[in-house]
Amino acid sequence: MTKQARIGKTDLLVNPIGLGTNAVGGHNLYPNLDEEVGKELVRTAIHHGVNFLDTAFIYGPGRSEELVGEVVKESGKRDELVIATKGAHKIVGDDVIVDNSPAFLKQSVEDSLKRLQTDYIDLYYIHFPDETTPKDEAVGALKQLKDEGKIRAIGVSNFSIEQLKEANKDGYVDVVQGNYNLIEREAEQEFLPYTKEQKISFIPYFPFAAGLLAGKYTKDMTFNDLRADMPHLQGDQFVRNLEKVEQLRKIAHAKNAQVAHVVLAWYLTRDSIDVLIPGAKRAEQMIDNLNTLHIDLTETEINEIDSIFK
């Protein structure tokens, strides 16, 4: 049996290595996605004991939820799986608008339930904050749905610390998803102390800092996709970051492991980080991420990794 972690103060128990599914039906995010490959990825994840699947309306839009829902249904294991999805995007003509109004969030949950072919969602996030809705009112709408049994836990994503505190005024927020990795550690300033104090689970996205921390980049590489605009992958900064990754590689070699596994294992030593959702496009990448569960970092190694990336 894979070890299980509790997500914050919820009753959700999950394998600490979950699966981010934006490459499953996320046609608006990745060109030329094969839906069968995406479904096989989810199937393989479930087969290997991954029970935490993270999706969102805007992946597709709607298509990722549909494909995840199909595979979950065929697996016959709905009650063993923890499904997270997110809403806040409203498509109006050619425009995408962010809406946190209680009425829209309630409708979004109903729509996600249909696409996922389920009668409850384990974790529902407000995907992005809008400009106008008071955040405690937005979360209050989700609390009503939680009381009705339509969702089991409430999350927010991409909120500022001020928005999070407003959202959590009544203590209803269970999970926060935000940007955090060894290169971008701003969350340690305010987010992680607050989530620890409030027993909120913090789920980092971009855990590999757009691939850098997976340990596969070399200094002669150039990028012509969205990575081309990321400062940590350009010029001197890129070279310095690669040097840090080489120091990590020594620790990984000593443990007969890969850099990526050591990085993920380090995140799981942080307060309020209970679970990770590395994305994958292919089943073998997802299986590879599970090697993280075999890594035990010593206190010395944890501190060494901390200081390499200070």
Secondary structure as GFF3:
##gff-version 3
##sequence-region A 1 310
A	DSSP	beta_strand	5	6	.	.	.	ID=ss1
A	DSSP	beta_strand	13	14	.	.	.	ID=ss2
A	DSSP	beta_strand	19	20	.	.	.	ID=ss3
A	DSSP	alpha_helix	35	47	.	.	.	ID=ss4
A	DSSP	beta_strand	52	54	.	.	.	ID=ss5
A	DSSP	alpha_helix	63	75	.	.	.	ID=ss6
A	DSSP	three_ten_helix	78	80	.	.	.	ID=ss7
A	DSSP	beta_strand	82	87	.	.	.	ID=ss8
A	DSSP	beta_strand	89	92	.	.	.	ID=ss9
A	DSSP	beta_strand	95	98	.	.	.	ID=ss10
A	DSSP	alpha_helix	102	116	.	.	.	ID=ss11
A	DSSP	beta_strand	121	126	.	.	.	ID=ss12
A	DSSP	alpha_helix	135	147	.	.	.	ID=ss13
A	DSSP	beta_strand	151	157	.	.	.	ID=ss14
A	DSSP	alpha_helix	161	167	.	.	.	ID=ss15
A	DSSP	beta_strand	175	179	.	.	.	ID=ss16
A	DSSP	three_ten_helix	186	188	.	.	.	ID=ss17
A	DSSP	alpha_helix	191	198	.	.	.	ID=ss18
A	DSSP	beta_strand	201	205	.	.	.	ID=ss19
A	DSSP	three_ten_helix	212	214	.	.	.	ID=ss20
A	DSSP	three_ten_helix	226	229	.	.	.	ID=ss21
A	DSSP	three_ten_helix	231	233	.	.	.	ID=ss22
A	DSSP	alpha_helix	235	254	.	.	.	ID=ss23
A	DSSP	alpha_helix	259	267	.	.	.	ID=ss24
A	DSSP	alpha_helix	283	289	.	.	.	ID=ss25
A	DSSP	three_ten_helix	290	294	.	.	.	ID=ss26
A	DSSP	alpha_helix	299	308	.	.	.	ID=ss27
###
